[in-house]
């Protein structure tokens, strides 16, 4: 990735596991990062261990997005 998110952008995201009750298809994407071959979508963040939760779509392959 060419630019990384600022800490202030990250701490405004919901904490990791706070959206467990919401189906993954209905969660709100809070951050979108992209590189040449992948789009990264994040909806939760853990500031203690610096983990993001979301999904990646590589080469526009929506069927196999993880």
Beta strands, then each sheet from edge to edge (+ up, - down):
strand 1: 14-15
strand 2: 31-34
strand 3: 38-46
strand 4: 51-58
sheet 1: 1+ 3+ 2-
sheet 2: 1+ 3+ 4-
end
